[in-house]
Amino acid sequence: MTEPTSEQIAAIAQTYRLLGDTTRLRILLACLDTPCPVNEIARRVDASQSLVSHHLRLLRAARLVRGTRQNRQVLYEADDEHIRHMLLDMIEHVGEA
C-alpha cells in the first residue's frame, strides 16, 4: 500500500466526520441495497423529508450517494461498491465480540 497524500487523508477524515452523524449514517445504510426516493428514506430513518434532503445533499457532495432521476423523483443509492463494502465491513467488525 502506498502512503496516502495529505489531500486523501483530509478527504477520508471528512468522510468519517459525515458518517459520524447517526442520521446521515442511517440514510446511507437505507440506500445500500436498493435505490430509494427521499420519502422512502425518510420513512425508514424516521426523519422529515426536508432533513433527509439536507443530509443527502451533503452525502452527494462527498460522493457517498448518487441520485438518478426516474420520472418525477430521484432515487438515491450508494455511490459505488467501495462505499457499500466499507459500511458492510464496519457492521461486521462491530458485530464481532
Buried (B, 14 or more C-beta within 10 A) or exposed (E): EEEEEEEEEEEEEEBEEBBEEEBBBBBBBBBBEEBBBBEBBBBBBEBEEEEBBBBBEBBBEBEBBBBEEEEEBBBBBBBEEEBBEBBEEEEEEEEEE
